[in-house]
Amino acid sequence: MTQIATVERILDKNHAEISVPRKSACGHDCEECAGCGVSGAAVRAKAANLIDAKPGQKVVVESSTSKMMHIILLVYLTPVVLFMAGYLLTAFLTDSVAVQYTAAAIGFFAGVIGAIAYDRRLKRQGGLTFRIVRLF
């Protein structure tokens, strides 16, 4: 996955801190929509700087697509799957709708807690790795 980023500062000989604009599904064409009122926030990350980019330069950065897809699946799909599993498993065991909804909610929150735990572990390990491939 490639993105456009701005080099914020040099960390060491081979690494720089970059600012990557956060993307969303809407594309932030606010002149046309003005529905959400959210501006495109930037995410700061560490990137391998093998091309010797300088602060202020726009660069093209590359990240691991497979790792990104793994994160997306974990964050979005796991809570939904656990929600459905909790609901369906209790639907076979009892006719009580309250128990079914409770099990579904517990499954959903277990998925959210799992995603938060994975996010914290990923940050301790250095997060998503970026590599500056060329100037923009």
N, C-alpha and C positions, 0 to 999 in steps of 0.2 A: 504494500500500500504506500503510495507516495502522496505527500502533502507539501504545501508551501509554508515556510516558517521564516521567522526573523531571528537572527543571532542576537541574543541579548548581551552576553558577556563570555569571555574565554575563561574556562575553568582550569585547564592545564594544557600542555602541549598538544594533546590528542582529543580533547573534549571541550565542548561549548554548551552553554545553556541557551536553549532555543525557546521561542514563544510560538506555539502552534494554535491558530484560531480553531475554536471548538465548532464542529459542524453539527447540523441537525437535519432532520428530514425536510424541514420547510425551505431550506436554502437561504433564509434570511433576506428575501426580496420584500422588505417591509414597505416599500412604496406601493406595492401591489396589494398587500394583505393588511398589515397593521393589526393583526389579530392577537398576537401574544405579547408584544411589547418587550421581548427579550433581545438584547443585543448580543452579538457573537463574542462571548468571553474567550480568553486565551488560556491555554494550558502551558505551563512551563515544564520543560523536561531536559534531561541531559542527552547529548547526542555526540557520537563519534565525529570528530572534525578532522578528517584526513585530507581535506582540500585547503586547509588553512583559511577558512572564512573568518571575516572580521566582524566585530559588533556593528549592528545596524544593517548588515547586508541581508537581502532576501535570498533564501536558499531553498532547494528542493531536498526534502528529507524522505527517507524510506524506513518503514518499519515492517516487522514480521506480520504478514497477512494471516498466517495460521494462528499465531498467538492472539491477534486481534479478534479473530473469529471465535476462538476459545473463550475469550473474555465476554464477547457479546452473547454467546450461548449460555454461559454461566449466569450472567446478570439478568438477561431477559427471559430465557426459556426455563431455567431451573425452578424459579418460584411458581410459574404457571403449571409445570408438570407436577410438582409436589402438591399444589392446590387440587388439581384434578385427581391425583392419586389418593389424597386424603378423603376427598368426597366420594369417589367411586368405591374405595375399599370399605368405607363405613356404610355405603348404600347397600352393599351385599350383606352386611352384618346386622343392620338395624333399620327400622322404618322411621326412626326419630330424625326429623329434619334438623333439629337443633344440634344433635350429635354430628350429623353429616356436615353442617356448616362449620361447626367448631373444628372438626378434623381438617376440613379444607383450609380454614384460616391458619391453623397450626402448621400445616404443610407449606402454605405460602410464606409465613414468617420464617420458617426454617430455611426456605430457599433464599430469602433476603439476608438472613444472618450468615448463611454460607457464602453468599456473594460478597458481603462486607468482610468476612474473614479472609477470603481469597484476595480481595483488593489490598488489605493490609499486608498480607504475606508477600504479594507481588511488589508492593512499595518497599518492603524491607530488602527484597532481593534486587532492587534497582529499577523496578517498574518496567514499562514497555521500552524497549531499546530502539533508539533512532540512529540513523546514520546519514550524515550530510553527503549527498551524492554530487551536487553541482550547484553553481550559482543560478539564481532565477533570472 
